[in-house]
Amino acid sequence: MPGVKVGVDEPIEMAIRRFRKQVERAGVITECRRREAYEKPSVARKRKEAAARKRLMKRLRRVRMRENRDY
């Protein structure tokens, strides 16, 4: 859980900036958005399969680009 201790002479803006960075690194906002609404298991499975397909196509595109280089 992110938390920030504010120093004696530290401006509040600096503490807020540090807190935002910690929240972002911890993935709190992405987790909240993911849990906003219930996702049926079938929808989650389809989303994961689509993401895997996208990663595969990206990897294949990189390999093909590497093979077609002219030196």
Biopython code that builds the backbone (N, CA, C, O; Angstrom):
import numpy as np
from Bio.PDB.StructureBuilder import StructureBuilder

atoms = [
    (1, "MET", "N", (0.845, -1.172, 0.000)),
    (1, "MET", "CA", (0.000, 0.000, 0.000)),
    (1, "MET", "C", (0.889, 1.233, 0.000)),
    (1, "MET", "O", (1.753, 1.367, 0.868)),
    (2, "PRO", "N", (0.698, 2.135, -0.952)),
    (2, "PRO", "CA", (1.528, 3.333, -1.023)),
    (2, "PRO", "C", (1.273, 4.281, 0.139)),
    (2, "PRO", "O", (0.140, 4.437, 0.595)),
    (3, "GLY", "N", (2.321, 4.897, 0.600)),
    (3, "GLY", "CA", (2.213, 5.878, 1.672)),
    (3, "GLY", "C", (3.410, 6.806, 1.640)),
    (3, "GLY", "O", (4.507, 6.395, 1.264)),
    (4, "VAL", "N", (3.209, 8.037, 2.027)),
    (4, "VAL", "CA", (4.271, 9.038, 1.976)),
    (4, "VAL", "C", (4.343, 9.759, 3.307)),
    (4, "VAL", "O", (3.323, 10.186, 3.850)),
    (5, "LYS", "N", (5.549, 9.892, 3.829)),
    (5, "LYS", "CA", (5.766, 10.709, 5.021)),
    (5, "LYS", "C", (6.299, 12.052, 4.574)),
    (5, "LYS", "O", (7.305, 12.125, 3.868)),
    (6, "VAL", "N", (5.637, 13.104, 4.979)),
    (6, "VAL", "CA", (6.006, 14.460, 4.576)),
    (6, "VAL", "C", (7.040, 14.995, 5.550)),
    (6, "VAL", "O", (6.859, 14.937, 6.767)),
    (7, "GLY", "N", (8.127, 15.518, 4.996)),
    (7, "GLY", "CA", (9.170, 16.102, 5.824)),
    (7, "GLY", "C", (8.735, 17.432, 6.410)),
    (7, "GLY", "O", (7.703, 17.988, 6.034)),
    (8, "VAL", "N", (9.540, 17.932, 7.336)),
    (8, "VAL", "CA", (9.213, 19.175, 8.039)),
    (8, "VAL", "C", (9.155, 20.353, 7.074)),
    (8, "VAL", "O", (8.184, 21.110, 7.077)),
    (9, "ASP", "N", (10.185, 20.514, 6.252)),
    (9, "ASP", "CA", (10.256, 21.658, 5.341)),
    (9, "ASP", "C", (9.861, 21.290, 3.911)),
    (9, "ASP", "O", (10.118, 22.055, 2.982)),
    (10, "GLU", "N", (9.252, 20.149, 3.732)),
    (10, "GLU", "CA", (8.911, 19.690, 2.385)),
    (10, "GLU", "C", (7.568, 20.277, 1.941)),
    (10, "GLU", "O", (6.593, 20.229, 2.691)),
    (11, "PRO", "N", (7.515, 20.828, 0.730)),
    (11, "PRO", "CA", (6.234, 21.336, 0.230)),
    (11, "PRO", "C", (5.255, 20.177, -0.030)),
    (11, "PRO", "O", (5.669, 19.069, -0.372)),
    (12, "ILE", "N", (3.991, 20.443, 0.132)),
    (12, "ILE", "CA", (2.971, 19.412, -0.035)),
    (12, "ILE", "C", (2.916, 18.922, -1.484)),
    (12, "ILE", "O", (2.575, 17.767, -1.738)),
    (13, "GLU", "N", (3.255, 19.805, -2.435)),
    (13, "GLU", "CA", (3.236, 19.406, -3.847)),
    (13, "GLU", "C", (4.243, 18.298, -4.121)),
    (13, "GLU", "O", (3.967, 17.389, -4.905)),
    (14, "MET", "N", (5.396, 18.362, -3.491)),
    (14, "MET", "CA", (6.418, 17.328, -3.672)),
    (14, "MET", "C", (5.937, 15.999, -3.090)),
    (14, "MET", "O", (6.161, 14.938, -3.673)),
    (15, "ALA", "N", (5.280, 16.068, -1.943)),
    (15, "ALA", "CA", (4.761, 14.845, -1.325)),
    (15, "ALA", "C", (3.666, 14.229, -2.186)),
    (15, "ALA", "O", (3.603, 13.008, -2.324)),
    (16, "ILE", "N", (2.812, 15.052, -2.759)),
    (16, "ILE", "CA", (1.748, 14.542, -3.638)),
    (16, "ILE", "C", (2.359, 13.896, -4.868)),
    (16, "ILE", "O", (1.888, 12.851, -5.315)),
    (17, "ARG", "N", (3.396, 14.499, -5.418)),
    (17, "ARG", "CA", (4.063, 13.943, -6.595)),
    (17, "ARG", "C", (4.667, 12.573, -6.273)),
    (17, "ARG", "O", (4.532, 11.631, -7.054)),
    (18, "ARG", "N", (5.338, 12.468, -5.108)),
    (18, "ARG", "CA", (5.906, 11.172, -4.695)),
    (18, "ARG", "C", (4.807, 10.132, -4.497)),
    (18, "ARG", "O", (4.971, 8.972, -4.875)),
    (19, "PHE", "N", (3.688, 10.546, -3.906)),
    (19, "PHE", "CA", (2.572, 9.627, -3.673)),
    (19, "PHE", "C", (2.006, 9.121, -4.994)),
    (19, "PHE", "O", (1.730, 7.929, -5.133)),
    (20, "ARG", "N", (1.832, 10.005, -5.952)),
    (20, "ARG", "CA", (1.306, 9.600, -7.259)),
    (20, "ARG", "C", (2.216, 8.587, -7.930)),
    (20, "ARG", "O", (1.742, 7.621, -8.527)),
    (21, "LYS", "N", (3.524, 8.806, -7.835)),
    (21, "LYS", "CA", (4.477, 7.864, -8.424)),
    (21, "LYS", "C", (4.372, 6.499, -7.754)),
    (21, "LYS", "O", (4.408, 5.474, -8.434)),
    (22, "GLN", "N", (4.243, 6.473, -6.441)),
    (22, "GLN", "CA", (4.119, 5.209, -5.720)),
    (22, "GLN", "C", (2.835, 4.484, -6.096)),
    (22, "GLN", "O", (2.836, 3.263, -6.258)),
    (23, "VAL", "N", (1.741, 5.224, -6.236)),
    (23, "VAL", "CA", (0.463, 4.621, -6.624)),
    (23, "VAL", "C", (0.574, 4.027, -8.018)),
    (23, "VAL", "O", (0.085, 2.927, -8.275)),
    (24, "GLU", "N", (1.218, 4.757, -8.912)),
    (24, "GLU", "CA", (1.382, 4.273, -10.282)),
    (24, "GLU", "C", (2.240, 3.014, -10.323)),
    (24, "GLU", "O", (1.902, 2.057, -11.020)),
    (25, "ARG", "N", (3.340, 3.004, -9.587)),
    (25, "ARG", "CA", (4.222, 1.836, -9.558)),
    (25, "ARG", "C", (3.536, 0.623, -8.949)),
    (25, "ARG", "O", (3.760, -0.505, -9.390)),
    (26, "ALA", "N", (2.709, 0.845, -7.947)),
    (26, "ALA", "CA", (2.022, -0.261, -7.277)),
    (26, "ALA", "C", (0.879, -0.818, -8.117)),
    (26, "ALA", "O", (0.397, -1.918, -7.846)),
    (27, "GLY", "N", (0.435, -0.076, -9.134)),
    (27, "GLY", "CA", (-0.638, -0.548, -9.993)),
    (27, "GLY", "C", (-2.014, -0.447, -9.369)),
    (27, "GLY", "O", (-2.910, -1.215, -9.717)),
    (28, "VAL", "N", (-2.193, 0.482, -8.458)),
    (28, "VAL", "CA", (-3.465, 0.623, -7.749)),
    (28, "VAL", "C", (-4.576, 1.052, -8.707)),
    (28, "VAL", "O", (-5.678, 0.505, -8.664)),
    (29, "ILE", "N", (-4.293, 2.016, -9.561)),
    (29, "ILE", "CA", (-5.316, 2.550, -10.458)),
    (29, "ILE", "C", (-5.742, 1.497, -11.474)),
    (29, "ILE", "O", (-6.934, 1.341, -11.737)),
    (30, "THR", "N", (-4.786, 0.774, -12.046)),
    (30, "THR", "CA", (-5.138, -0.260, -13.022)),
    (30, "THR", "C", (-5.946, -1.363, -12.361)),
    (30, "THR", "O", (-6.873, -1.903, -12.966)),
    (31, "GLU", "N", (-5.605, -1.700, -11.131)),
    (31, "GLU", "CA", (-6.355, -2.725, -10.404)),
    (31, "GLU", "C", (-7.780, -2.268, -10.127)),
    (31, "GLU", "O", (-8.719, -3.055, -10.250)),
    (32, "CYS", "N", (-7.952, -1.003, -9.754)),
    (32, "CYS", "CA", (-9.294, -0.461, -9.509)),
    (32, "CYS", "C", (-10.128, -0.491, -10.779)),
    (32, "CYS", "O", (-11.298, -0.874, -10.744)),
    (33, "ARG", "N", (-9.541, -0.092, -11.896)),
    (33, "ARG", "CA", (-10.281, -0.098, -13.158)),
    (33, "ARG", "C", (-10.656, -1.522, -13.550)),
    (33, "ARG", "O", (-11.739, -1.753, -14.088)),
    (34, "ARG", "N", (-9.774, -2.470, -13.286)),
    (34, "ARG", "CA", (-10.050, -3.854, -13.631)),
    (34, "ARG", "C", (-11.208, -4.401, -12.797)),
    (34, "ARG", "O", (-11.985, -5.226, -13.278)),
    (35, "ARG", "N", (-11.323, -3.947, -11.562)),
    (35, "ARG", "CA", (-12.354, -4.448, -10.652)),
    (35, "ARG", "C", (-13.633, -3.616, -10.652)),
    (35, "ARG", "O", (-14.552, -3.904, -9.885)),
    (36, "GLU", "N", (-13.707, -2.593, -11.494)),
    (36, "GLU", "CA", (-14.884, -1.727, -11.509)),
    (36, "GLU", "C", (-16.165, -2.495, -11.794)),
    (36, "GLU", "O", (-17.194, -2.264, -11.160)),
    (37, "ALA", "N", (-16.093, -3.408, -12.753)),
    (37, "ALA", "CA", (-17.280, -4.158, -13.140)),
    (37, "ALA", "C", (-16.916, -5.628, -13.241)),
    (37, "ALA", "O", (-15.766, -5.977, -13.507)),
    (38, "TYR", "N", (-17.899, -6.482, -13.028)),
    (38, "TYR", "CA", (-17.673, -7.919, -13.109)),
    (38, "TYR", "C", (-17.435, -8.311, -14.556)),
    (38, "TYR", "O", (-18.135, -7.855, -15.461)),
    (39, "GLU", "N", (-16.443, -9.158, -14.762)),
    (39, "GLU", "CA", (-16.137, -9.661, -16.093)),
    (39, "GLU", "C", (-16.395, -11.166, -16.090)),
    (39, "GLU", "O", (-15.803, -11.911, -15.310)),
    (40, "LYS", "N", (-17.284, -11.593, -16.972)),
    (40, "LYS", "CA", (-17.607, -13.010, -17.033)),
    (40, "LYS", "C", (-16.360, -13.806, -17.415)),
    (40, "LYS", "O", (-15.499, -13.300, -18.135)),
    (41, "PRO", "N", (-16.258, -15.043, -16.939)),
    (41, "PRO", "CA", (-15.083, -15.851, -17.275)),
    (41, "PRO", "C", (-14.891, -16.039, -18.781)),
    (41, "PRO", "O", (-13.755, -16.076, -19.254)),
    (42, "SER", "N", (-15.973, -16.155, -19.530)),
    (42, "SER", "CA", (-15.834, -16.329, -20.978)),
    (42, "SER", "C", (-15.257, -15.067, -21.620)),
    (42, "SER", "O", (-14.450, -15.158, -22.545)),
    (43, "VAL", "N", (-15.658, -13.909, -21.144)),
    (43, "VAL", "CA", (-15.136, -12.645, -21.676)),
    (43, "VAL", "C", (-13.666, -12.499, -21.304)),
    (43, "VAL", "O", (-12.861, -12.060, -22.125)),
    (44, "ALA", "N", (-13.312, -12.861, -20.088)),
    (44, "ALA", "CA", (-11.914, -12.781, -19.665)),
    (44, "ALA", "C", (-11.051, -13.719, -20.507)),
    (44, "ALA", "O", (-9.945, -13.355, -20.907)),
    (45, "ARG", "N", (-11.548, -14.911, -20.772)),
    (45, "ARG", "CA", (-10.801, -15.876, -21.574)),
    (45, "ARG", "C", (-10.593, -15.338, -22.991)),
    (45, "ARG", "O", (-9.494, -15.441, -23.537)),
    (46, "LYS", "N", (-11.640, -14.768, -23.588)),
    (46, "LYS", "CA", (-11.517, -14.210, -24.933)),
    (46, "LYS", "C", (-10.535, -13.048, -24.960)),
    (46, "LYS", "O", (-9.757, -12.910, -25.904)),
    (47, "ARG", "N", (-10.569, -12.216, -23.930)),
    (47, "ARG", "CA", (-9.646, -11.079, -23.869)),
    (47, "ARG", "C", (-8.203, -11.560, -23.773)),
    (47, "ARG", "O", (-7.316, -11.015, -24.430)),
    (48, "LYS", "N", (-7.973, -12.581, -22.951)),
    (48, "LYS", "CA", (-6.618, -13.114, -22.798)),
    (48, "LYS", "C", (-6.137, -13.761, -24.089)),
    (48, "LYS", "O", (-4.976, -13.601, -24.465)),
    (49, "GLU", "N", (-7.016, -14.489, -24.770)),
    (49, "GLU", "CA", (-6.643, -15.113, -26.038)),
    (49, "GLU", "C", (-6.317, -14.057, -27.091)),
    (49, "GLU", "O", (-5.365, -14.218, -27.854)),
    (50, "ALA", "N", (-7.091, -12.989, -27.137)),
    (50, "ALA", "CA", (-6.826, -11.912, -28.090)),
    (50, "ALA", "C", (-5.483, -11.251, -27.799)),
    (50, "ALA", "O", (-4.734, -10.930, -28.722)),
    (51, "ALA", "N", (-5.178, -11.048, -26.525)),
    (51, "ALA", "CA", (-3.896, -10.447, -26.155)),
    (51, "ALA", "C", (-2.742, -11.368, -26.546)),
    (51, "ALA", "O", (-1.710, -10.898, -27.024)),
    (52, "ALA", "N", (-2.910, -12.673, -26.346)),
    (52, "ALA", "CA", (-1.871, -13.635, -26.718)),
    (52, "ALA", "C", (-1.677, -13.639, -28.233)),
    (52, "ALA", "O", (-0.546, -13.696, -28.717)),
    (53, "ARG", "N", (-2.780, -13.578, -28.978)),
    (53, "ARG", "CA", (-2.707, -13.539, -30.437)),
    (53, "ARG", "C", (-1.973, -12.278, -30.897)),
    (53, "ARG", "O", (-1.158, -12.326, -31.818)),
    (54, "LYS", "N", (-2.269, -11.163, -30.254)),
    (54, "LYS", "CA", (-1.626, -9.894, -30.598)),
    (54, "LYS", "C", (-0.122, -9.953, -30.330)),
    (54, "LYS", "O", (0.674, -9.482, -31.143)),
    (55, "ARG", "N", (0.268, -10.532, -29.187)),
    (55, "ARG", "CA", (1.698, -10.671, -28.872)),
    (55, "ARG", "C", (2.394, -11.546, -29.890)),
    (55, "ARG", "O", (3.508, -11.240, -30.316)),
    (56, "LEU", "N", (1.746, -12.639, -30.289)),
    (56, "LEU", "CA", (2.324, -13.553, -31.269)),
    (56, "LEU", "C", (2.532, -12.853, -32.606)),
    (56, "LEU", "O", (3.593, -12.983, -33.217)),
    (57, "MET", "N", (1.529, -12.114, -33.063)),
    (57, "MET", "CA", (1.643, -11.412, -34.335)),
    (57, "MET", "C", (2.753, -10.362, -34.278)),
    (57, "MET", "O", (3.476, -10.165, -35.255)),
    (58, "LYS", "N", (2.882, -9.705, -33.161)),
    (58, "LYS", "CA", (3.933, -8.707, -32.996)),
    (58, "LYS", "C", (5.305, -9.369, -33.078)),
    (58, "LYS", "O", (6.219, -8.853, -33.722)),
    (59, "ARG", "N", (5.436, -10.523, -32.414)),
    (59, "ARG", "CA", (6.692, -11.253, -32.433)),
    (59, "ARG", "C", (7.023, -11.723, -33.850)),
    (59, "ARG", "O", (8.167, -11.609, -34.290)),
    (60, "LEU", "N", (6.025, -12.250, -34.564)),
    (60, "LEU", "CA", (6.239, -12.697, -35.934)),
    (60, "LEU", "C", (6.629, -11.536, -36.844)),
    (60, "LEU", "O", (7.486, -11.687, -37.715)),
    (61, "ARG", "N", (6.004, -10.385, -36.645)),
    (61, "ARG", "CA", (6.324, -9.206, -37.444)),
    (61, "ARG", "C", (7.780, -8.797, -37.229)),
    (61, "ARG", "O", (8.472, -8.423, -38.176)),
    (62, "ARG", "N", (8.237, -8.870, -35.993)),
    (62, "ARG", "CA", (9.641, -8.520, -35.701)),
    (62, "ARG", "C", (10.601, -9.492, -36.370)),
    (62, "ARG", "O", (11.620, -9.082, -36.926)),
    (63, "VAL", "N", (10.272, -10.790, -36.317)),
    (63, "VAL", "CA", (11.136, -11.802, -36.926)),
    (63, "VAL", "C", (11.198, -11.598, -38.430)),
    (63, "VAL", "O", (12.273, -11.680, -39.024)),
    (64, "ARG", "N", (10.050, -11.333, -39.055)),
    (64, "ARG", "CA", (10.029, -11.124, -40.509)),
    (64, "ARG", "C", (10.821, -9.888, -40.895)),
    (64, "ARG", "O", (11.517, -9.890, -41.910)),
    (65, "MET", "N", (10.724, -8.839, -40.101)),
    (65, "MET", "CA", (11.500, -7.628, -40.385)),
    (65, "MET", "C", (12.993, -7.916, -40.280)),
    (65, "MET", "O", (13.785, -7.413, -41.076)),
    (66, "ARG", "N", (13.370, -8.719, -39.306)),
    (66, "ARG", "CA", (14.767, -9.070, -39.130)),
    (66, "ARG", "C", (15.272, -9.889, -40.309)),
    (66, "ARG", "O", (16.405, -9.698, -40.752)),
    (67, "GLU", "N", (14.445, -10.804, -40.827)),
    (67, "GLU", "CA", (14.843, -11.662, -41.938)),
    (67, "GLU", "C", (14.939, -10.895, -43.240)),
    (67, "GLU", "O", (15.748, -11.255, -44.096)),
    (68, "ASN", "N", (14.150, -9.857, -43.424)),
    (68, "ASN", "CA", (14.111, -9.133, -44.691)),
    (68, "ASN", "C", (15.076, -7.972, -44.753)),
    (68, "ASN", "O", (15.016, -7.188, -45.700)),
    (69, "ARG", "N", (15.944, -7.831, -43.807)),
    (69, "ARG", "CA", (16.901, -6.728, -43.816)),
    (69, "ARG", "C", (17.923, -6.940, -44.924)),
    (69, "ARG", "O", (18.394, -8.055, -45.149)),
    (70, "ASP", "N", (18.253, -5.864, -45.605)),
    (70, "ASP", "CA", (19.306, -5.897, -46.647)),
    (70, "ASP", "C", (20.505, -5.127, -46.127)),
    (70, "ASP", "O", (20.415, -3.937, -45.825)),
    (71, "TYR", "N", (21.619, -5.816, -46.028)),
    (71, "TYR", "CA", (22.833, -5.159, -45.544)),
    (71, "TYR", "C", (23.794, -4.949, -46.663)),
    (71, "TYR", "O", (24.879, -4.408, -46.451)),
]
sb = StructureBuilder()
sb.init_structure("model")
sb.init_model(0)
sb.init_chain("A")
sb.init_seg("    ")
for serial, (resi, resn, name, xyz) in enumerate(atoms, 1):
    if name == "N":
        sb.init_residue(resn, " ", resi, " ")
    sb.init_atom(name, np.array(xyz, "f"), 0.0, 1.0, " ", f" {name:<3s}", serial, name[0])
structure = sb.get_structure()
